[in-house]
Amino acid sequence: MTERRSAFAKPLVHQPPGVREPLRLCVIRALRALITALPTSSAQSGGRLRAFAERLELAELWRTDLLAWRVRRGRQMGMKIGNGCRMYSLNIASEGELIEIGDNVIVSGEVMFVTHDGAICTVLEKFPDLNGHYGRIRIGDRCFIGMRAIIMPGVQLGENCIVAAGAVVTDSFAANSVIAGNPASYACPTSMYMELKRHSPATIYDAAHPFPLPLPADLLRATMEEVPFKVPRRREAGGLLPSAGMRALP
């Protein structure tokens, strides 16, 4: 947190679940200030006090900044998370210590990181003294993981990769790759994707509302009314191209 806002102030972007508990937030901040004011020897002695201070820090972030809370909580779980990351979900089956995320990565909502294969546990008689089958996950700098994507064990993504929503990533991919599908496959270079989005009529530029500030609903609705819907794609087995009249729904 770079700036401490009032406990009664409305968050600028995302509403944390504890935002409606300003009095609790005031108490949490008072306790944190009290611990900070303790003598250094007292504050550093005893694991219980340190653990309590960490709980208070997480409790404050839970009520003020969920993005920062997920980063802090992920690191507490053993994950390596770089700087400038925006995590809109923190779904880890287990083994957070096997996950490494680079700098400036965006993890969308309901993304799942899977670091083990539990299927072999159904035939334990074939695996004497089995503990488990595991795989590390490494996400490079400036990657984007789309909503509800699943990253499977052993996957490494190079920097500047884009994972489409709903993709099931079972293989590793080199830097600057756009991947999509189930199982995920290479779609195009990231540079091509960015150029298409840069000149798309659906890409909105607004100096008064830069990311991550939300665009006012009326302005968004009015702007998007002029943007056509996607046209149906040509069938693989041979079909007719869409006519000009199909470019937008009435």
C-alpha positions as a Python dict, from the first residue, in 0.01 Angstrom:
ca = {
    (1, 'M'): (0, 0, 0),
    (2, 'T'): (150, 328, -111),
    (3, 'E'): (-112, 552, 48),
    (4, 'R'): (-323, 503, 359),
    (5, 'R'): (-681, 608, 296),
    (6, 'S'): (-952, 671, 552),
    (7, 'A'): (-1119, 364, 699),
    (8, 'F'): (-1451, 517, 595),
    (9, 'A'): (-1346, 602, 237),
    (10, 'K'): (-1491, 412, -57),
    (11, 'P'): (-1228, 214, -255),
    (12, 'L'): (-1150, 366, -594),
    (13, 'V'): (-1167, 46, -797),
    (14, 'H'): (-1246, -288, -636),
    (15, 'Q'): (-1471, -341, -337),
    (16, 'P'): (-1298, -570, -85),
    (17, 'P'): (-1537, -793, 111),
    (18, 'G'): (-1452, -616, 437),
    (19, 'V'): (-1498, -263, 308),
    (20, 'R'): (-1823, -225, 502),
    (21, 'E'): (-1643, -277, 833),
    (22, 'P'): (-1474, 62, 890),
    (23, 'L'): (-1480, 31, 1270),
    (24, 'R'): (-1294, -300, 1257),
    (25, 'L'): (-1043, -143, 1021),
    (26, 'C'): (-985, 138, 1271),
    (27, 'V'): (-923, -117, 1548),
    (28, 'I'): (-684, -317, 1327),
    (29, 'R'): (-484, -6, 1243),
    (30, 'A'): (-471, 96, 1609),
    (31, 'L'): (-334, -246, 1706),
    (32, 'R'): (-74, -230, 1428),
    (33, 'A'): (35, 113, 1546),
    (34, 'L'): (59, -16, 1903),
    (35, 'I'): (281, -308, 1797),
    (36, 'T'): (499, -73, 1593),
    (37, 'A'): (542, 151, 1898),
    (38, 'L'): (669, -135, 2113),
    (39, 'P'): (1042, -148, 2186),
    (40, 'T'): (1236, -331, 1917),
    (41, 'S'): (1340, -607, 2153),
    (42, 'S'): (980, -672, 2257),
    (43, 'A'): (842, -660, 1902),
    (44, 'Q'): (1103, -905, 1772),
    (45, 'S'): (1078, -1150, 2060),
    (46, 'G'): (829, -1432, 2045),
    (47, 'G'): (681, -1588, 1736),
    (48, 'R'): (325, -1527, 1854),
    (49, 'L'): (360, -1149, 1838),
    (50, 'R'): (511, -1162, 1490),
    (51, 'A'): (238, -1398, 1373),
    (52, 'F'): (-25, -1165, 1520),
    (53, 'A'): (130, -867, 1344),
    (54, 'E'): (117, -1055, 1011),
    (55, 'R'): (-247, -1140, 1070),
    (56, 'L'): (-324, -775, 1134),
    (57, 'E'): (-145, -674, 814),
    (58, 'L'): (-345, -924, 611),
    (59, 'A'): (-666, -815, 784),
    (60, 'E'): (-604, -453, 686),
    (61, 'L'): (-527, -544, 325),
    (62, 'W'): (-841, -761, 314),
    (63, 'R'): (-1043, -449, 388),
    (64, 'T'): (-853, -203, 171),
    (65, 'D'): (-668, -370, -119),
    (66, 'L'): (-751, -726, -229),
    (67, 'L'): (-488, -723, -503),
    (68, 'A'): (-216, -654, -249),
    (69, 'W'): (-376, -904, -8),
    (70, 'R'): (-350, -1187, -263),
    (71, 'V'): (14, -1107, -336),
    (72, 'R'): (96, -1097, 35),
    (73, 'R'): (-103, -1413, 107),
    (74, 'G'): (55, -1594, -189),
    (75, 'R'): (403, -1516, -64),
    (76, 'Q'): (298, -1636, 279),
    (77, 'M'): (194, -1965, 115),
    (78, 'G'): (544, -2005, -29),
    (79, 'M'): (492, -1861, -378),
    (80, 'K'): (756, -1643, -541),
    (81, 'I'): (572, -1337, -671),
    (82, 'G'): (750, -1049, -840),
    (83, 'N'): (681, -677, -828),
    (84, 'G'): (384, -500, -984),
    (85, 'C'): (162, -809, -1010),
    (86, 'R'): (-217, -781, -1018),
    (87, 'M'): (-380, -1099, -890),
    (88, 'Y'): (-758, -1114, -921),
    (89, 'S'): (-764, -1472, -792),
    (90, 'L'): (-549, -1697, -576),
    (91, 'N'): (-661, -2052, -646),
    (92, 'I'): (-385, -2298, -560),
    (93, 'A'): (-467, -2662, -500),
    (94, 'S'): (-156, -2698, -281),
    (95, 'E'): (225, -2668, -293),
    (96, 'G'): (250, -2293, -327),
    (97, 'E'): (627, -2325, -292),
    (98, 'L'): (637, -2477, -643),
    (99, 'I'): (492, -2166, -810),
    (100, 'E'): (699, -1873, -936),
    (101, 'I'): (545, -1561, -1091),
    (102, 'G'): (755, -1287, -1248),
    (103, 'D'): (713, -909, -1247),
    (104, 'N'): (407, -721, -1377),
    (105, 'V'): (197, -1034, -1428),
    (106, 'I'): (-184, -1015, -1437),
    (107, 'V'): (-373, -1319, -1308),
    (108, 'S'): (-743, -1291, -1391),
    (109, 'G'): (-1035, -1422, -1190),
    (110, 'E'): (-1077, -1794, -1114),
    (111, 'V'): (-739, -1895, -1256),
    (112, 'M'): (-623, -2229, -1115),
    (113, 'F'): (-262, -2334, -1058),
    (114, 'V'): (-221, -2713, -1029),
    (115, 'T'): (116, -2843, -910),
    (116, 'H'): (46, -3213, -863),
    (117, 'D'): (-120, -3514, -1027),
    (118, 'G'): (-349, -3688, -783),
    (119, 'A'): (-475, -3950, -1029),
    (120, 'I'): (-196, -4194, -944),
    (121, 'C'): (-326, -4212, -588),
    (122, 'T'): (-615, -4426, -714),
    (123, 'V'): (-376, -4718, -773),
    (124, 'L'): (-151, -4702, -470),
    (125, 'E'): (-73, -5072, -500),
    (126, 'K'): (131, -4994, -813),
    (127, 'F'): (330, -4719, -640),
    (128, 'P'): (473, -4852, -314),
    (129, 'D'): (561, -4581, -61),
    (130, 'L'): (411, -4316, -287),
    (131, 'N'): (415, -3955, -171),
    (132, 'G'): (296, -3786, -489),
    (133, 'H'): (375, -3664, -839),
    (134, 'Y'): (455, -3292, -858),
    (135, 'G'): (549, -3024, -1110),
    (136, 'R'): (677, -2669, -1080),
    (137, 'I'): (504, -2375, -1249),
    (138, 'R'): (692, -2068, -1366),
    (139, 'I'): (528, -1761, -1522),
    (140, 'G'): (756, -1508, -1691),
    (141, 'D'): (749, -1131, -1665),
    (142, 'R'): (458, -932, -1814),
    (143, 'C'): (236, -1235, -1878),
    (144, 'F'): (-143, -1224, -1877),
    (145, 'I'): (-343, -1525, -1757),
    (146, 'G'): (-705, -1508, -1875),
    (147, 'M'): (-1011, -1582, -1666),
    (148, 'R'): (-1065, -1946, -1563),
    (149, 'A'): (-744, -2064, -1726),
    (150, 'I'): (-584, -2373, -1571),
    (151, 'I'): (-205, -2399, -1549),
    (152, 'M'): (-98, -2763, -1509),
    (153, 'P'): (215, -2907, -1341),
    (154, 'G'): (553, -2859, -1508),
    (155, 'V'): (446, -2561, -1722),
    (156, 'Q'): (683, -2272, -1788),
    (157, 'L'): (571, -1963, -1978),
    (158, 'G'): (824, -1720, -2116),
    (159, 'E'): (787, -1346, -2076),
    (160, 'N'): (508, -1153, -2253),
    (161, 'C'): (282, -1456, -2295),
    (162, 'I'): (-96, -1424, -2313),
    (163, 'V'): (-315, -1713, -2200),
    (164, 'A'): (-672, -1696, -2331),
    (165, 'A'): (-969, -1731, -2100),
    (166, 'G'): (-1058, -2092, -2026),
    (167, 'A'): (-732, -2232, -2165),
    (168, 'V'): (-594, -2553, -2015),
    (169, 'V'): (-217, -2516, -2034),
    (170, 'T'): (-47, -2857, -2025),
    (171, 'D'): (276, -2767, -2213),
    (172, 'S'): (538, -2494, -2182),
    (173, 'F'): (551, -2208, -2432),
    (174, 'A'): (826, -1972, -2540),
    (175, 'A'): (823, -1598, -2477),
    (176, 'N'): (585, -1373, -2674),
    (177, 'S'): (325, -1644, -2734),
    (178, 'V'): (-53, -1616, -2738),
    (179, 'I'): (-203, -1952, -2642),
    (180, 'A'): (-563, -2071, -2629),
    (181, 'G'): (-778, -2382, -2620),
    (182, 'N'): (-804, -2713, -2438),
    (183, 'P'): (-535, -2832, -2447),
    (184, 'A'): (-381, -2492, -2511),
    (185, 'S'): (-190, -2441, -2836),
    (186, 'Y'): (3, -2158, -2996),
    (187, 'A'): (-222, -1903, -3166),
    (188, 'C'): (-1, -1610, -3273),
    (189, 'P'): (284, -1386, -3157),
    (190, 'T'): (204, -1145, -2876),
    (191, 'S'): (319, -854, -3096),
    (192, 'M'): (51, -938, -3357),
    (193, 'Y'): (-216, -964, -3088),
    (194, 'M'): (-119, -628, -2942),
    (195, 'E'): (-125, -456, -3283),
    (196, 'L'): (-472, -592, -3353),
    (197, 'K'): (-597, -467, -3017),
    (198, 'R'): (-420, -136, -3053),
    (199, 'H'): (-614, -44, -3368),
    (200, 'S'): (-941, -215, -3274),
    (201, 'P'): (-1251, 6, -3242),
    (202, 'A'): (-1329, -184, -2922),
    (203, 'T'): (-1011, -55, -2755),
    (204, 'I'): (-1105, 258, -2564),
    (205, 'Y'): (-858, 535, -2478),
    (206, 'D'): (-958, 782, -2207),
    (207, 'A'): (-707, 1004, -2028),
    (208, 'A'): (-956, 1072, -1748),
    (209, 'H'): (-1004, 701, -1676),
    (210, 'P'): (-676, 516, -1735),
    (211, 'F'): (-643, 152, -1630),
    (212, 'P'): (-736, 32, -1373),
    (213, 'L'): (-1005, 298, -1317),
    (214, 'P'): (-1347, 179, -1443),
    (215, 'L'): (-1512, 366, -1728),
    (216, 'P'): (-1849, 519, -1630),
    (217, 'A'): (-2133, 290, -1741),
    (218, 'D'): (-2306, 552, -1957),
    (219, 'L'): (-1984, 642, -2137),
    (220, 'L'): (-1895, 276, -2193),
    (221, 'R'): (-2242, 194, -2326),
    (222, 'A'): (-2245, 492, -2562),
    (223, 'T'): (-1897, 418, -2694),
    (224, 'M'): (-1961, 49, -2755),
    (225, 'E'): (-2286, 108, -2943),
    (226, 'E'): (-2078, 194, -3250),
    (227, 'V'): (-1863, -119, -3225),
    (228, 'P'): (-1991, -408, -3444),
    (229, 'F'): (-2029, -763, -3317),
    (230, 'K'): (-1789, -1028, -3439),
    (231, 'V'): (-1886, -1192, -3766),
    (232, 'P'): (-1936, -1571, -3790),
    (233, 'R'): (-1622, -1752, -3895),
    (234, 'R'): (-1593, -1955, -4214),
    (235, 'R'): (-1635, -2325, -4153),
    (236, 'E'): (-1329, -2547, -4183),
    (237, 'A'): (-1505, -2797, -4409),
    (238, 'G'): (-1596, -2527, -4656),
    (239, 'G'): (-1877, -2281, -4606),
    (240, 'L'): (-1991, -1942, -4727),
    (241, 'L'): (-1831, -1626, -4600),
    (242, 'P'): (-2065, -1404, -4398),
    (243, 'S'): (-2244, -1137, -4594),
    (244, 'A'): (-2204, -766, -4528),
    (245, 'G'): (-2545, -762, -4361),
    (246, 'M'): (-2417, -996, -4089),
    (247, 'R'): (-2157, -757, -3954),
    (248, 'A'): (-2381, -644, -3672),
    (249, 'L'): (-2699, -761, -3510),
    (250, 'P'): (-3002, -529, -3538),
}
